[in-house]
């Protein structure tokens, strides 16, 4: 997830170290490239940027020597364009009269770049941050002042983003917010703007939060907020924040996991915008359609998304897809694989060794490799013939949450496209997820104490909820250290039922289509003294048969898995914290497994 920081001061002075320090404070968000621009009192821009870590790039390009009255630092998490010096931000306009940088995704970047080139503007990179600058430039060139030009640009730039921009001939900075975070800091003799609080807090605790659809102009001694829609001034009193740096980095949540759980509706929204505008979706669908055998490969959580992907492909596109744990690919299918086959490799990190080993086998057999990957620039991304970015930003917590959601959203989108169905109904999904989080949290909080002491649980699902049961069980065992087995509900009676005794907890994840089947399983448990906890939409049968029911909002059966996973993530989180563990960093585990 990119980060931007800008500052406007009264007098020209050294800014390089201050900008480098702000960049370091943004680095927890994840990035691949770093850039700084300073603008002197004479309007001359000093722009230095490169691929690498903040301190590496700052040393390599001697940021410490940078001086000016205004400055911008940007950390880039690549989505449009590979990590490279040209694609690093900030960017200049055609003549070097404007300099700016963004955070987020401009989803019509490709079309806009074509327009800019046709209009004679100088486009130097593939990056959408540069499109923000040219989008303003084209209106400045037509004689508009900066505020008007930025307001017009806002209408042209589709997606979720924030950007900061300066005109060299002026003495202020401008910033605009559309979906991504933006906070102003008020300092004695300066004002600053950032993607988030942590990069501002060491400088000041007097802040103004910019809202979506607002443009802010910053001078050293004041700011001006306006609505983009009509240009009207907005009055907002500054607030005084008391949060610690650590709390601010967690966005006010106690752990990164909780923050990332709550980011799911927004990352899904952003991914859907990106997919709607992506030419790579068609390229991927075409290859998947043409495949002799279609394999979906991943490990852990990413594998669970593959199972759900296979269910979606069959239901929506009539296409059989084979979900397979990546390390089992060679022994199970290796001898049968050929160049007519296609593999969709799914990985948050894009560096999991088990996945990369399977990828090497696939390439050795001439198979087409497609990727669903969060970390841009990762091996999986580079090795894929076509990839879709998951656009989740940095997932810090070891338990995968938001990346699972976007893996599933991507599969659902691909399956709809493969089947020739409209994808527009997916637009309702993020709001449904928001409503689900609001509805389930008090229910999970009420239930968790009953499960905190349990050392042994099952989590069962059927059909569309089977992979959710696996994923819920993985979350529970990963961060609570209890044994929790995920299973197809109908398999429970084929053996594990013998474990049931008084008060033995079994979670049943019920899709709206499969309630009768789940009710049978619930009764097999309860009649042996077990405690059946159902997760599903309001249903008299679930209510009558289970001891507890966590109620999800009514939704299409295809959307239900993306809602049902939320209470399981929250339950695992609550039990972990109640047991005194740190859910972000569970013992014995690491975020990226680059070993056998
Ligand atoms: O980076 P990847 O998606 O390839 O990682 C695969 C698994 O290691 C990962 O999903 C793991 O299971 C999660 N930490 C579970 O929450």
Boltz pocket constraint, residues with backbone or C-beta under 6 A from the ligand:
constraints:
  - pocket:
      binder: B
      contacts: [[A, 299], [A, 300], [A, 301], [A, 302], [A, 346], [A, 347], [A, 348], [A, 349], [A, 350], [A, 351], [A, 352], [A, 355], [A, 398], [A, 399], [A, 400], [A, 401], [A, 474], [A, 475], [A, 478], [A, 590], [A, 591], [A, 592], [A, 593]]
      max_distance: 6.0
